Amino acid sequence: MADAVAGAEKKYSDGSLATSIVREIGRTNPKDYVKDTIGAENVGRFLVELADRIPKLISTNIGILVPHFGGESYKIRNALVAVLGKLVSKAFKDIDGEASTKNIRLRTKQAMLEILLERCRDVSAYTRSRVLQVWGELCEEHSVSIGLWNEVAEVAAGRLEDKSAIVRKSALNLLIMMLQHNPFGPQLRVASFEATLDQYRKKLKELEPSEGSDNENSNVDGEVDDLNFEAVEKERQESVTDTFMSQEEDAIPMQNGSDSSVPDVGNLEQTRALVASLEAGLRFSKCIEATMPTLVQLMASSSASDVENTILLLMRCKQFQIDGSEECLRKMLPLVSRSSFYCPTRIFKVYVVVASMDKLEWFCMIHVTDPVWLSRWMLLFLKYVMRI
């Protein structure tokens, strides 16, 4: 049915059928979806397909569906969250036309993003998990601006302590995705950001007029315009690589804190945008660093998904040189003594990839009482030593 509705809009340039159906769904009493769970699931799937095929048309009628966020059916809320994610990533790519129309569409997009942030605290664990997954998809598609990046990161970090395992899993995966696609560079050391930020703040003071500096490129709160954020983000996203095995030693020029000469990035406006971007990067690094104690606790969780995804996140943190990540990885090896853990071999392989430990320390930290696992560990250890 979604194919027929979308086909009618594309072939005949007539969206009246889609608009009528969406309005009819919006007029439905939310309590009806609680009674008919199968119907709610089918309606939700239909809306997601429509948002994927004709996002611009659905974006003009999304206000009819927003009241259903207050309904009791979590399946409808899950679908609406997915719909908003599709619209944010597809309906606002080519924002052109008159200034008034452009401003309306930008405000609509911002309202959708605020709803997605609000839904991270939904009463249903399924909805909280789904909205975190949607944020991960938006990060992967580079649909999250630098100005909103840290808000999403802080929400995800807070969800690591959620009482539901599926929400914690989605939060861990979101942080992995945010590290992988972060717009700040391949090295996220706090000291490097602070040194570079201090240099460019001094340069910004030199460029600013001594009295009455103009604020034409800033908003009421003194923050840099989000358009400048987007320009810096687009320029730097290509520097982030997706690899576990190796880490480049050369940092991006912005993070070379040991260099006494500060590269000239342009005029006053561009320098302000760069300083704001570095401040956002520093805030993001500190946010990830602050999660390390929580990640240590999750490695002691009885849930296998908590342990596995925490290990994957720590591997990402080690790759991007997050402060404290290596110390957390060193606390992972005692997990092999737990009979409930399903794959001790994985831990050893993770250490081989990301940890820099002395060979004797490897041998001394092996505390496996099961002779079968002990033999496997010894075999892996010998292969590692011989390779080195």
N, C-alpha and C positions, 0 to 999 in steps of 0.2 A: 504494500500500500504506500509506503514511503517513496518507493521508486515512481509510482504513478503520480503522486502529488508533486514530487520534485520535477518529474518530466513535464508535467503540465506548465509549471512555472518557467522552465527553461525553453521549452519548445514554442509555447504560445505567449510567453511573457505575461502570463496571467497568474498572479499569486492569490487570487480570491479563494480558491479551494483550500490552499494551505492556511490562509488567514482564518477562514470559517472554522476549520477543524481545530486549530489552536485555540480560538475563542471558545469553542464548545467545551474543550477540555478544561479551559480556565474557569468556565461557569459551573462545572461539576462540583458538587458538595465534597469537600475533602474527606468527610466521614465515609463516603461511599467507597473510597479507595482502601479504607481500613477493612471493610467487610469483604471486598473482592480483591484479594492479594494477587491473584493471577492476572486480573484485569489491570491492576496498577502496574505490574511488571511489564505487561505488553504495551500499555500506554507510555510508560517511561522509555522503553526501547524505541518506540515509534518517534518520540520527541528527540531522542538523541540522534536517530538517523536523519531526521529532518534538519536538525542543526548542523549536521555534518555536510548535507547536500546543498541546502539553501540558507547559509548562515545569515546573510544580510536581511532576508525577509523575516526570519525568526527573531532577529535582534530588534526589529521594529515592533514586535508583538510580545516581547518577553515580559513586559509589565503585567500582562494578563495572567501569567503563570506564577509570578513571584509570591502572591498570597498563599500558594500551596506549601511554601516553606513552613508555614505555621500549622500545617496539618499533622496528623498523627501517623501517616503512612511513611515509613522511612524509605520505602522503595521509590516513591514519588520524589522525595527529597534527594535521594541518590541520583535519580535521573536528571533532576533539575541542576544539580551540581555539575554533572557531566555535560549538560546542555550549555551552561555558562562557560565551562572550559572550552568547548568547541567554538562558541561565539567569540571569546576573547582572542583565541588563536587565529580565527579565520575571518571574522566579520569586520575587523578593523585594520586590515593590512594596508589597504590603499585609501588612506584618509585624505581626500582632496575635496575641491569644490569651494564654496563660499566660506568665509571665516565663521559665520554664525552656525552653519551646518557642521563644520569641523569641530567647533567647540561643543556642540550638542553630542556628537558621537564620542568625543573624548570623555565627556562627563558620564555618558552611558557606560563606557568601558570601565571607568574608575568605579562606578557604582557596582558593576558586576564583580570586580576584584574585591571590593569591600564586603560584598555578600559572601564570597568564597572564604575570606578571612574569618568572618563571623561564624560560618558553618563548621569551622574547625573545632568549635565548642558545642556542637550539636549534642542533644541528649542521647542519641543513638550512636553506639560504637561503629556500626556499619557505615553511617553517614560520615562520621569523623574520619574513618579510614578511607572512604571513597574520595573525600575532598582533598586529603593529603596526596592521594594518587593523582588527582587532577592537577594539583600544584606541581607535582613531579613532571607530568606531561608538558605543562606550560614552561617549566624551566628547560626541558629538553628542546622545546621549539623556540627558545629564546623570546618568549612572550612576557617575561617579567622584567620590568625596568629596574635599574640600580636603586632608584628611590624606594622601591617596594621590596627589594631583595632581602634586606635585613629583617623586615617585619615577618616575612615568610619563614626565614631561618629561625627567628626567636619562637615563633609559634610551633615549628617542628621540634625544636629543642625542648619546649615545654611538654609536648605530647610524648616524649620519651618516658615520662613518668605516668602515662595513662594506665588505668587499671585494666584495660583490655589489651590482650596480646596482639590482636590484628591491627589495632591503632599504633602500637609501638613498632610493629613491623613496617607499617606504611611510613611512619615518621623516620625510621632509620633509612629506608629506601629513598625518601625525599632528601635527606641530608646527603646521602651518597650522590644523588643526581645533582644537587646544588654545588657540591664540590667539583664534580666532573665538568659542569657547564658554567662554573663561576666566571664572571666577567672581569676579575681582578688580576688574573695571572696564574702561572704554574707554581709560584711559591707564595705561601701565605703566612710567613713568619711575622709575628707581631713586632719584633725589634726592627725588621727591615722596613715595614710600613711606617713605623714611628719615625725612623731616621729620614726616610724620603719625604714624609709629610712635613716634618720640621723644616727641611730645606725649601720645599715649595711654598710653605707659609711665609718664610722670609722673603722669597722671591715675589710673592703676591703683595706683600707690604711695600716692596720697592716699586712695584708697578702701579699701585693704587695712588691716586692724588692725595696730597698731604691734608687737604681740607675738603669736606663736602663731596666724598666719593659718590658717583652716580650709582643708583640701584636699578637701572633700567633692565638689567638681566636677572634681577632677583625678584622673588615674590614678596608678599607682605611679611612673612616670617623671616626673611633674610636668607632663604634657602635658594640654591641655584635651580634654575628652571629645569624641569624634567627633560626638555628637549636636549639640553646640554648633556644630561646624564645619558640619554640614548645615544648621542654621538660618540661619547667616550666608550660606552659599552660595545657599540658596533665595531669600533676600531680595535678593541682589545680581546674580543671573544675568540678570535682565531688563534690566539697564543696558547690556549688551553688544550692540551693533548690528552687522549684517552689511552693511558698505558699504565700497567701495574709494574712492569719489570724494571724500568729504568727511569731515572729522574734527571733532567738536564741540570747542569751546574750553573749555567748562565741564567740569571734572573732577567726579567724584562727591565728596560732602562729605568722605568719609574721606581723600581724597588732596589736599585743599586745604591744602598745607603752609604757604602764605603767610598764612593766616588765623590771627591770634593767639588767637582764641577757639576752644576745642575743643568741638564739639557734644556734648551729654550723650547717651550711648547707653543709659543705664539703670543697673542695679545692678552689683554687683561681678562677678557671673557673666557678664553680657552684655559687660562691658568686657574681661574675660579672653578671651572668645571672639573679640572684635574684634581684640585685640592678636595673638592666635594667627593670625587670618586675615590680618592685615597682614604678619606675619612670613612666612607662606606666600606671600603675593603678592610680597614683596621677594625671596624665594628664587627664585620663578618668573621674575621679571624678570632677575635676575642669571644664571639658567641660560640664558635665551634670548640675553642679551647675550654670554655666553661662546661661543656658537656662531658669532659673526660671522667670526672668522678661518677657520673650517672652511667657511663658506658662500662666502667669497672663493675658496677653493681649488676648491670644487665648480663655480664658474662657469668655471673653466679645464678642467673635465673634458671628455673626449672623448665622453661620453654625452650625447645631446640631452636625455634625460629628467632628468638631473642639473641641467643648465643651466636648463631650463624650470621645474622645480619649485622650484629655488633662487630664481629670480626671483619666483615667486608667493609664496614664504615671505617674501622681503625686502619685498614689497609689504605683506604683513600686518604685518610688524614696523614698517614706516614708519607704517602706519595706527594702530597702538597705541603709537607713539612710543618704540619700543625704542631705547636708546642705541646709537649706532654703525650703525644701519640705513641712514641716509642716506649715510654715507660709503661703505658697501658698494655702494649703488645707483650711486654715481658711478663705481665701478670696473667697471660693467657695459657701458658704451658701447663700449670697445675690442673687444668681442666681434664687432662687425659686420665687422671686418677679417678674421675667420676664414672662409675659404671653406667650411669644413665645417658652419658653423652654418646652420640651415635657414631662419630667419626673422628677419633683422635688423630688419624693420619693426616687429616686436613690441617690440623694445627701445625704439625711439623712442617708441612709444605709451605704454609703461610710464613713461618719463620724463615725458611730458606729464601723466600722471595723478598721479604721486606725488612727483616731484622738483621742487624750487624752485631752478632754475638760471638764471643770467643768459643773455640771448639771445646775447650775444657768446660766452659759454662754449659754448653749443650749437654754434655755427658752428665754433669752433676745435677742438672735440673730434671732429669728423667726419673720419675717416681711411678713406675708402672709395676703393679704386682702381678697382673695377669701375664703368664709366660708367653701366651700367643701374641699379645700386643707388645710385650717386651722384645720379642724376636723381630717383629716388624719395625719397631722403633730402632733397634740396633742396625737393621739392614739399611733403613733410610739414613741413619747417622753415618754409617760407613760410606754409603754412596756420596753423601754430602762432603765428607772429609776428603775422599779420593778426588772429587771434582775440584775442590779447592786446591 
